[in-house]
Structure formats: structure tokens, C-alpha cells
Amino acid sequence: MGNDTWNVLVTGAAGFIGFHVAKKLKEAGHSVIGLDNFCPYYSVQLKNDRTALLQRMGISCVTQGVEETQKLKELIEKEKITHIVHLAAQAGVRYSLEAPEAYLQSNIDGFLSVLEAVRCHPSIVTVWASSSSVYGTNTKLPFSEEDRTDSPANLYGATKKANELMAYAYHHLFGMKLIGLRFFTVYGPWGRPDMAYFLFAEKMVKGEPIAMFGRGMLRRDFTYIDDIVEGIAGALSCPKDYGVYNLGNSHSQSVHQLVTCLETSLGCTALLREVEAPAGDMVETWADIRKAQSDFGYAPKISLAEGIDRFASWYKAYRTV
């Protein structure tokens, strides 16, 4: 990240990835301020617990929606922001079938708000979250940034593809430095309770059956949070002014393999209930990460077994607090 000290705004700082990014940048000596609207899509208590830890490190978190453009502009100017990590978004593929409006407000209007705010300060380096969901019904594996991404399998993926188009337009028109990162199934301590690994852990420790979509044969490029955070830190120093990059572990593994790792790390056996995969779920994700390796040295290190073991250690401790 270099020797310069940055003033970094992390949107979605109470969220899973945002929390870890804010922590990492603070530990690296940068000035960090968070922003989050504490959306109740999942446990607000978990978000509050993350934020409390950040506050103990000297990181304040402003309670505000990212789509409040004028307030966002004022915050950027007041804090003399030099870098933005924009992670605030409505997450979740399946929830987009239930509440599509939330995705348009947060992911489209929210991103437009960030672009408009940065347009006033084009020297700000902005790294923002796209998603592997943009690959949609693409069947060519591994997924490369050169592949077509015009057939999203769900609305969440469609909003992230729209973000990529918006970012390119603003970069082209106003010379803004905008680096988009397509995250692949991020997991780890302090994670999102709506994600499969977390849901499975909750069910397994209670002795309840877990729903195995597609007979457990769905495959994901499970990527440990520390590797993602290193990738974001690298992207903040990327020499390119615009780009979209895959950040994955570069290994596709089945949900059955995930369950086996959880059984080992949690010390309990999973009770499986096989069900059909819901509409909008991708069959497999797998990241070609050569572009990120070349442009900013991205190099994931943590295997699924090691990552799940770290998650399980945190999970067992957090449940007893």
C-alpha cells in the first residue's frame, strides 16, 4: 500500500467485507472512517458488534445511507477523503426475488451517488464491489474478465453489471479512477449469516437438517476474507485508472466439500435434506485471477479447509459471548 497515509472512506463498514477492510487499512496506518445504514437484512446486532470493535480501534462509523448524495459529498469534503472503498450494497441473490426495489435503491441509486460525489473530486481513488454474479448463465470455465456478462441469472447480478457500465461511463467522461472487483463467494469470521457456510454451521450445532440445493453438487469458488482484503488493498494501489477484476481463490469446490470441512472443524455431523436449487442460483463459479495477479499482485493463500477452521473457531467463541 506504499508509505503514504490515506484518508479512506469505507462504505458498508458495518458489513462483513467492509469491517475487515476498515480494520486492515487502520492497522496499516491509514485514517479510516466508515459509513453504513445498518440495514436489517440480517442481524443488526452482528453489525453493531463489528462496529464496536472498529470504534475501539479509533474508526468511527457514520450512520447514513450511501444514496444520500449531498450528505456523502459533505462527508468526503469534511474528512478530506483520498480513497474510497465502496462496499455498501443490498447483498444476496435469493432475496432479490422478494425485494427487487431494495436492489435498485442501494445498488443502482447508491452507486450513482458515489460516482456523483467523486465526480466533484476526480483525484479520489475509488475501488468498488462488483460480483461473480455478473457471469450469470455463462458456462465457460473458469470465468475470465474477457467473457460476456450480458445474461445475468438474477436481479442482483444485473445491478452489479449495471454498476460496471456506470463506472466505465464515468471514467470515460470525467477521468475518474475506478477499479471494480468481482468477488467470488467470500467467507470467514464475522461473516454474513445468510451465506451457506454460516447457515449450515447454525443448523449443524443445533442438530437440525440443512437444505442441500442441487444435491450438494453446486460448486463455488470459496474465497477467504483475508485474501479478499489483500486484493482490495492491492487494488487501491493499482497503477491502472480503470479496470474490472476477478477476486477469487481460483478453485471451484462443491457444497458437499464445504459441509465436510464444517463437520471436521465444528466436530459434528451434518443432517442433509436434499432440495432443488432455487431459481437464479448459478451452477458453478470459478475465477480466472491472472489479470489481478498481473496488475496488482493478487495471490490468495488460504485453502477452504483452513478458512473454515478459522471461521469455526470464531463462530464457537462468538456464540458463547
Rosetta blueprint (number, residue, H / E / L):
1 M L
2 G L
3 N L
4 D L
5 T L
6 W L
7 N E
8 V E
9 L E
10 V E
11 T E
12 G L
13 A L
14 A L
15 G L
16 F H
17 I H
18 G H
19 F H
20 H H
21 V H
22 A H
23 K H
24 K H
25 L H
26 K H
27 E H
28 A L
29 G L
30 H L
31 S E
32 V E
33 I E
34 G E
35 L E
36 D E
37 N L
38 F L
39 C L
40 P L
41 Y L
42 Y L
43 S L
44 V H
45 Q H
46 L H
47 K H
48 N H
49 D H
50 R H
51 T H
52 A H
53 L H
54 L H
55 Q H
56 R H
57 M L
58 G L
59 I L
60 S E
61 C E
62 V E
63 T E
64 Q L
65 G L
66 V L
67 E L
68 E L
69 T H
70 Q H
71 K H
72 L H
73 K H
74 E H
75 L H
76 I H
77 E H
78 K H
79 E L
80 K L
81 I L
82 T L
83 H E
84 I E
85 V E
86 H E
87 L L
88 A L
89 A L
90 Q L
91 A L
92 G L
93 V L
94 R H
95 Y H
96 S H
97 L H
98 E L
99 A L
100 P H
101 E H
102 A H
103 Y H
104 L H
105 Q H
106 S H
107 N H
108 I H
109 D H
110 G H
111 F H
112 L H
113 S H
114 V H
115 L H
116 E H
117 A H
118 V H
119 R H
120 C L
121 H L
122 P L
123 S L
124 I L
125 V E
126 T E
127 V E
128 W E
129 A E
130 S E
131 S E
132 S H
133 S H
134 V H
135 Y H
136 G L
137 T L
138 N L
139 T L
140 K L
141 L L
142 P L
143 F E
144 S L
145 E L
146 E L
147 D L
148 R L
149 T L
150 D L
151 S L
152 P L
153 A L
154 N L
155 L H
156 Y H
157 G H
158 A H
159 T H
160 K H
161 K H
162 A H
163 N H
164 E H
165 L H
166 M H
167 A H
168 Y H
169 A H
170 Y H
171 H H
172 H H
173 L H
174 F H
175 G L
176 M L
177 K E
178 L E
179 I E
180 G E
181 L E
182 R E
183 F E
184 F L
185 T L
186 V E
187 Y E
188 G L
189 P L
190 W L
191 G L
192 R L
193 P L
194 D L
195 M L
196 A H
197 Y H
198 F H
199 L H
200 F H
201 A H
202 E H
203 K H
204 M H
205 V H
206 K H
207 G L
208 E L
209 P L
210 I E
211 A E
212 M E
213 F E
214 G H
215 R H
216 G H
217 M L
218 L L
219 R E
220 R E
221 D L
222 F L
223 T E
224 Y E
225 I H
226 D H
227 D H
228 I H
229 V H
230 E H
231 G H
232 I H
233 A H
234 G H
235 A H
236 L H
237 S L
238 C L
239 P L
240 K L
241 D L
242 Y E
243 G E
244 V E
245 Y E
246 N E
247 L E
248 G L
249 N L
250 S L
251 H L
252 S L
253 Q E
254 S E
255 V H
256 H H
257 Q H
258 L H
259 V H
260 T H
261 C H
262 L H
263 E H
264 T H
265 S H
266 L H
267 G L
268 C L
269 T L
270 A L
271 L L
272 L E
273 R E
274 E E
275 V E
276 E L
277 A L
278 P L
279 A L
280 G L
281 D L
282 M L
283 V L
284 E E
285 T L
286 W L
287 A E
288 D L
289 I L
290 R H
291 K H
292 A H
293 Q H
294 S H
295 D H
296 F H
297 G L
298 Y L
299 A L
300 P L
301 K L
302 I L
303 S L
304 L H
305 A H
306 E H
307 G H
308 I H
309 D H
310 R H
311 F H
312 A H
313 S H
314 W H
315 Y H
316 K H
317 A H
318 Y H
319 R H
320 T L
321 V L
